[in-house]
Amino acid sequence: MRRFKNHLIAALVLGLLAIAGMGPKHAIAQQKTIETPQLVRNVDEPGFNPFQLTASMFVSGYTGSVSLPIPSGKVAVIEFVSAGGSLPAGGLASAFVNCGHGANRAGHTLPLTAQGSLNGSNRWVISQPVKCYATTQTSADVGGLTVGVSTTTFTGSSSYTWVVTVSGYLVPE
């Protein structure tokens, strides 16, 4: 009987605490009224200024790269890079994207995924979200958007074609 009485008292105390609002506080969303709208210019909304390019890249010797043009007076915000192509079998491979925003450069390594072998070549693909910023290339050290691939196996007299795609959006510089 005493055990029942202790459980009953505990249940009553918990019930009173819940009724009194002593439980956890819940978040309340901020309310904005129509009388005080905050107008903002939404230039960096990805859907308003889409940017996407596809280009061919040729790998010969040990490396290959392609420079992608950025419209003058704009900053390309690159959000996704994909590519696919073949390289000679037997070697290591790596890929990268370099984004130049003015004199600042950012290089991201892109993971390659093997897709199998055919006639002495290995097929590779890249599909990678990234976040980098690129402006129009005005010199070797300023601006630019480059995607590249390298291998440890010499391609000989062969040239391997890759298809590269980048996508994102543009904002004013």
N, C-alpha and C positions, 0 to 999 in steps of 0.2 A: 504494500500500500504506500509505503514511504517513497519507493521508486516512482510510482505513478504520480504522486504529488510533486516530486522534483521535476519530472518531465512536463507536467502541467504548468508549473511556475515558469520554467524556461520558455515554453511555447508562448505564454502570456507576455513575458518580457520582450521576446522577439517581435510579437505582434504589435505591442505598443510602440516599440522603436520604429517599426516600419510605418505605422500610422503617423507618428510624430515627424517623419521625414528625416530620420537620422541615418538613412541608408546612403549609398553612394550618390554623389551629385551627377546628374546627366548633363551633357553638353547641350547648349541651346544655340541654334543657328542665328547669325546676325541678321536682323531684319532691316531691309533698306526700303525706304518709302519712295513713292513716285515724286514727292516734292523735292527731294535732294538727289537727283541722278548724278552720277559721276561719269562724264563723257571722256572717253579715251580713244586715241587713234590706234587702231588694232593692226599695225603694219607687220607685226611678226606672227600673225595667225597663218599657219602653214597652208591652209586652203586658199588664201587670198592671192598669194604669189608663189605658186608651185615652181619647182626647178627640178628637172630631170634630164639627164643626157645618157646616151649609149654610144660607145665608140669601140672600134677594133684596136687591139694592141698586138704587136708582133714581138715574139720572144725569139731572139737569135743570139748565138754565143752563150752567155750565161744569164742575161737579163732582158727585160723588156718593160717599157713604160709608155703611158699615154698621158698627155696634158689635156685637160678638159677646159674649155673657155668659160669664163665668168663674165656676164654682162658688165660693161663699164659703169661705175658709180653704184654698184650693188655689192652686197655681201651675201654669198651663198652659204646657207646653214645646211651642211650635209648631215643627213640623218641615217642614210642607209647606203651600203655599197654591196654590189654583187658582181660576180665575174665567173667565167668558166672557160676552160681550155685544156690543152694537153702539154705535157713536157716529156722529155726523154725518160725512159724507165731507168731505175737504179739510183737516182740521186735524191738529195733532199730539196725541198722547195719551200719558199717563203713568199709572202705577199704583203703589200703595204699601201696605205693612202697617206699622202702628204698634203696638208692644207696650209696655205700661206695667207695670213691676214696682215697685209702690210708687210713689215719686216719680221713679224712673228711667224714662226713655223711650228706646226704640230704634226708629228708622224705617228700613225697608228698601225700596228701590226694586225694583219687580217688572217684569221685562221683558215687554212685550206683543208678541205675534206676530200679524201680520195674517193673516186667513183669507179675505179677498176682500170684494167690494162687492155690495150688492143694494139697489135702490130708494133710492139716495142715502145709504146708511149703510155704514160699514165694520165688518166683524165682527172682533173681537179675542179672543184667549185668553191666559191666564196659566197656567203650570204650573211652579212654582218651589220647590225645596227651600230652606228658611230655617232659622234657629235663633234663636228669641227667646223671651222669658219674659213672661207676662202674669198679673196678679192681678185680682181683682174691682175694678171701677171704683167708687171711693167719692166722687170729685169730678172736676172737669174736668182736674185736674193729677195725679191719683193713680190708678194702675192703668188697666186697660182694654185691649181688643183691637179695633182698627179696621182695615178694609180699604177702600181708596178708589181712585177713578179720576178723572182730570181731562182736559179737552180744551181746545184753543184755539179750537174752533168752538162758537159759542153754539147750544144745542139748540132755541131758540125755544120754542114751546108744547109741544114733544114731550118725553116722558120715556122714557129708554132703560133697559130692565131688564137687569140683570146677575145671574148666579148665582155666589155666592162660597162656597168650601169651604176650611176649615182643618182640619188634623189634626195630632195629636201625642199627648201623654200628660200626666197630672196627677201632681203630687207635693204633699205637705203643705207649707203655707206656713211 
